[in-house]
Amino acid sequence: MACGCSTGWLPTITNNSLRSGSGIARNGDVRIRLATARAPAPLPRLVIEDAEFVSDHWRRYHADAAPPAPFDLAARGPMAVRLNGPGLIWSNGALLDDNSIMPVYVRPELDRPGSSLLTTATSLPARHDGRLALVFHGWGVQVYGHFLIEMLPKLLLARRFGSVFGTALPVLDREMPEWFLHILQRHLAIDPDRAIWFDSRTEQLELGQAIILPLLTRTDGYHPLVSPLIDDFAARTGIAPAEPAPRLFIARGDFSNPAAPQRRLANEAELADIAASQFGFHVIRPETMGFAEQVGLFAQAKTILGQAGSGMHNALFAPSGAITGMMRFPAPDQSAIAALRGQGIAYLTEGISEPEPQVFHADPALFTRFVERLIAHTNGHKE
């Protein structure tokens, strides 16, 4: 696969056991270095900093962020590991929980009072497979947003170095939904008949020779080489819309995923109507669209607006200079995408109430002024 992104790639494969599948790193300290250490792009300042729209805490979070620390990209193994639960990886009885493997938001979920996730996962029967395996799955294989920000970059990295990982069989989880498997097969050339399968709901999988692909996003953001990988993937994958739609309003409607945090914007339909009728936004429901359609639609977007959720993470495919306006700030993932892709970002955190748990209401007048400011800023950047 040619991606036109050779600058900064530094393969340093010297471990012949990777190609032959004959060697096992029992302590997991063999690193297959794929890219040099580089720092993520710093968080951008918010394009709208007025206290009327966003809390001072989140304004300062972006304005005063410390310079990101550089990191390299290295796979680990081949090594003996055990897989269980929603993307948990164990070696020598210890959970691999450093940020090169486990996203930072997983540990709080595991340690949450009353959580039985670890107990349940480790009590399942174990099955052994000694074939050379490529492990890419991560936390939340049933959540589209986690696929985008965790697993897709890993898979694109593996494709970039296909000659290195070509003999390894990808590990697939039977808990992966049909949309996930369709993307793997149709757009990432993963053949489900040439894979190692397991079911994280009913078993653990002990792998004798596993290669663990690294996370390409860490606490401080994405490794810069994710961006050219995404550009190349979007160019090959996306289906351009029949009519240009530079302004997108991402609606959730009554969509709900039991595997993700539950939330509902009670007056979303009213806000979508404001965005469409007053500002010319094209209202879309990503979960009703094919993946290639989503990629192509976001790849031409200039302004993206909506409430926090997986659909907004499609901004990963939007070009440099695009601007995202998001209602609420549950996590910094959207800001990390903006930093990686050279995009502007704004948050509406004020005027949002929670009349009942996980049900939100946004003030329509404040929302209207927020969108006016967002459009004014976009126009200033020659939309």
ZIWO-V933504 format. One record per residue. N is the residue number from 1. RES is the residue in three letters. PSI is psi in whole degrees, -180 to 180 (999 if undefined). Layout:
BEGIN
N_RES_PSI / N_RES_PSI
END
This chain:
BEGIN
1_MET_123 / 2_ALA_124 / 3_CYS_-3 / 4_GLY_30 / 5_CYS_44 / 6_SER_-26 / 7_THR_123 / 8_GLY_-16 / 9_TRP_133 / 10_LEU_80 / 11_PRO_132 / 12_THR_49 / 13_ILE_114 / 14_THR_-3 / 15_ASN_101 / 16_ASN_-20 / 17_SER_-23 / 18_LEU_-43 / 19_ARG_-36 / 20_SER_-20 / 21_GLY_21 / 22_SER_-15 / 23_GLY_147 / 24_ILE_129 / 25_ALA_96 / 26_ARG_-32 / 27_ASN_2 / 28_GLY_22 / 29_ASP_9 / 30_VAL_118 / 31_ARG_128 / 32_ILE_96 / 33_ARG_124 / 34_LEU_-24 / 35_ALA_146 / 36_THR_160 / 37_ALA_125 / 38_ARG_151 / 39_ALA_142 / 40_PRO_157 / 41_ALA_141 / 42_PRO_155 / 43_LEU_136 / 44_PRO_152 / 45_ARG_149 / 46_LEU_140 / 47_VAL_-18 / 48_ILE_112 / 49_GLU_2 / 50_ASP_136 / 51_ALA_-19 / 52_GLU_-30 / 53_PHE_-34 / 54_VAL_143 / 55_SER_152 / 56_ASP_-30 / 57_HIS_-49 / 58_TRP_-28 / 59_ARG_-49 / 60_ARG_-32 / 61_TYR_-39 / 62_HIS_-39 / 63_ALA_-31 / 64_ASP_15 / 65_ALA_139 / 66_ALA_153 / 67_PRO_133 / 68_PRO_148 / 69_ALA_138 / 70_PRO_153 / 71_PHE_153 / 72_ASP_179 / 73_LEU_121 / 74_ALA_130 / 75_ALA_163 / 76_ARG_140 / 77_GLY_-167 / 78_PRO_141 / 79_MET_158 / 80_ALA_125 / 81_VAL_168 / 82_ARG_131 / 83_LEU_139 / 84_ASN_172 / 85_GLY_-161 / 86_PRO_68 / 87_GLY_25 / 88_LEU_139 / 89_ILE_130 / 90_TRP_147 / 91_SER_128 / 92_ASN_38 / 93_GLY_-1 / 94_ALA_140 / 95_LEU_128 / 96_LEU_101 / 97_ASP_13 / 98_ASP_159 / 99_ASN_-7 / 100_SER_-12 / 101_ILE_-44 / 102_MET_127 / 103_PRO_148 / 104_VAL_-22 / 105_TYR_-1 / 106_VAL_-45 / 107_ARG_-44 / 108_PRO_-32 / 109_GLU_-40 / 110_LEU_-35 / 111_ASP_1 / 112_ARG_132 / 113_PRO_131 / 114_GLY_-7 / 115_SER_131 / 116_SER_14 / 117_LEU_-50 / 118_LEU_-44 / 119_THR_-44 / 120_THR_-46 / 121_ALA_-42 / 122_THR_-9 / 123_SER_-6 / 124_LEU_152 / 125_PRO_148 / 126_ALA_143 / 127_ARG_141 / 128_HIS_142 / 129_ASP_123 / 130_GLY_1 / 131_ARG_156 / 132_LEU_122 / 133_ALA_146 / 134_LEU_116 / 135_VAL_116 / 136_PHE_-18 / 137_HIS_153 / 138_GLY_-159 / 139_TRP_122 / 140_GLY_62 / 141_VAL_-11 / 142_GLN_4 / 143_VAL_122 / 144_TYR_-41 / 145_GLY_-39 / 146_HIS_-36 / 147_PHE_-46 / 148_LEU_-48 / 149_ILE_-19 / 150_GLU_-56 / 151_MET_-36 / 152_LEU_-48 / 153_PRO_-37 / 154_LYS_-45 / 155_LEU_-36 / 156_LEU_-36 / 157_LEU_-44 / 158_ALA_-39 / 159_ARG_-38 / 160_ARG_-33 / 161_PHE_45 / 162_GLY_-32 / 163_SER_-23 / 164_VAL_-44 / 165_PHE_8 / 166_GLY_-30 / 167_THR_-12 / 168_ALA_141 / 169_LEU_128 / 170_PRO_145 / 171_VAL_123 / 172_LEU_142 / 173_ASP_131 / 174_ARG_-7 / 175_GLU_-6 / 176_MET_127 / 177_PRO_170 / 178_GLU_-39 / 179_TRP_-35 / 180_PHE_-50 / 181_LEU_-34 / 182_HIS_-44 / 183_ILE_-43 / 184_LEU_-45 / 185_GLN_-45 / 186_ARG_-37 / 187_HIS_-11 / 188_LEU_9 / 189_ALA_35 / 190_ILE_118 / 191_ASP_116 / 192_PRO_-19 / 193_ASP_-9 / 194_ARG_68 / 195_ALA_164 / 196_ILE_118 / 197_TRP_146 / 198_PHE_167 / 199_ASP_105 / 200_SER_-14 / 201_ARG_-28 / 202_THR_-9 / 203_GLU_166 / 204_GLN_154 / 205_LEU_119 / 206_GLU_119 / 207_LEU_130 / 208_GLY_-29 / 209_GLN_84 / 210_ALA_137 / 211_ILE_122 / 212_ILE_116 / 213_LEU_143 / 214_PRO_156 / 215_LEU_138 / 216_LEU_-1 / 217_THR_137 / 218_ARG_-168 / 219_THR_-39 / 220_ASP_-3 / 221_GLY_-167 / 222_TYR_145 / 223_HIS_136 / 224_PRO_-24 / 225_LEU_-6 / 226_VAL_-37 / 227_SER_-50 / 228_PRO_-30 / 229_LEU_-43 / 230_ILE_-42 / 231_ASP_-46 / 232_ASP_-43 / 233_PHE_-45 / 234_ALA_-39 / 235_ALA_-34 / 236_ARG_-26 / 237_THR_-40 / 238_GLY_144 / 239_ILE_116 / 240_ALA_143 / 241_PRO_152 / 242_ALA_-36 / 243_GLU_139 / 244_PRO_140 / 245_ALA_75 / 246_PRO_-22 / 247_ARG_120 / 248_LEU_130 / 249_PHE_120 / 250_ILE_110 / 251_ALA_144 / 252_ARG_-27 / 253_GLY_-132 / 254_ASP_15 / 255_PHE_137 / 256_SER_138 / 257_ASN_114 / 258_PRO_-21 / 259_ALA_-3 / 260_ALA_163 / 261_PRO_135 / 262_GLN_137 / 263_ARG_150 / 264_ARG_130 / 265_LEU_105 / 266_ALA_-36 / 267_ASN_34 / 268_GLU_-41 / 269_ALA_-39 / 270_GLU_-43 / 271_LEU_-39 / 272_ALA_-38 / 273_ASP_-40 / 274_ILE_-48 / 275_ALA_-40 / 276_ALA_-48 / 277_SER_-35 / 278_GLN_-26 / 279_PHE_3 / 280_GLY_26 / 281_PHE_145 / 282_HIS_117 / 283_VAL_125 / 284_ILE_155 / 285_ARG_96 / 286_PRO_-36 / 287_GLU_-12 / 288_THR_1 / 289_MET_157 / 290_GLY_157 / 291_PHE_-46 / 292_ALA_-35 / 293_GLU_-44 / 294_GLN_-46 / 295_VAL_-47 / 296_GLY_-37 / 297_LEU_-46 / 298_PHE_-27 / 299_ALA_-19 / 300_GLN_6 / 301_ALA_145 / 302_LYS_-33 / 303_THR_129 / 304_ILE_129 / 305_LEU_139 / 306_GLY_180 / 307_GLN_159 / 308_ALA_139 / 309_GLY_175 / 310_SER_-39 / 311_GLY_-36 / 312_MET_-25 / 313_HIS_-12 / 314_ASN_-12 / 315_ALA_-16 / 316_LEU_-30 / 317_PHE_-9 / 318_ALA_155 / 319_PRO_167 / 320_SER_139 / 321_GLY_-16 / 322_ALA_159 / 323_ILE_134 / 324_THR_132 / 325_GLY_120 / 326_MET_137 / 327_MET_124 / 328_ARG_163 / 329_PHE_81 / 330_PRO_-24 / 331_ALA_160 / 332_PRO_11 / 333_ASP_-41 / 334_GLN_-35 / 335_SER_-37 / 336_ALA_-38 / 337_ILE_-45 / 338_ALA_-42 / 339_ALA_-46 / 340_LEU_-44 / 341_ARG_2 / 342_GLY_40 / 343_GLN_158 / 344_GLY_156 / 345_ILE_145 / 346_ALA_150 / 347_TYR_139 / 348_LEU_101 / 349_THR_-14 / 350_GLU_160 / 351_GLY_17 / 352_ILE_121 / 353_SER_163 / 354_GLU_85 / 355_PRO_-26 / 356_GLU_161 / 357_PRO_130 / 358_GLN_14 / 359_VAL_124 / 360_PHE_157 / 361_HIS_128 / 362_ALA_137 / 363_ASP_118 / 364_PRO_-38 / 365_ALA_-42 / 366_LEU_-40 / 367_PHE_-43 / 368_THR_-44 / 369_ARG_-37 / 370_PHE_-46 / 371_VAL_-38 / 372_GLU_-46 / 373_ARG_-40 / 374_LEU_-45 / 375_ILE_-41 / 376_ALA_-42 / 377_HIS_-41 / 378_THR_-44 / 379_ASN_-33 / 380_GLY_-20 / 381_HIS_23 / 382_LYS_53 / 383_GLU_999
END
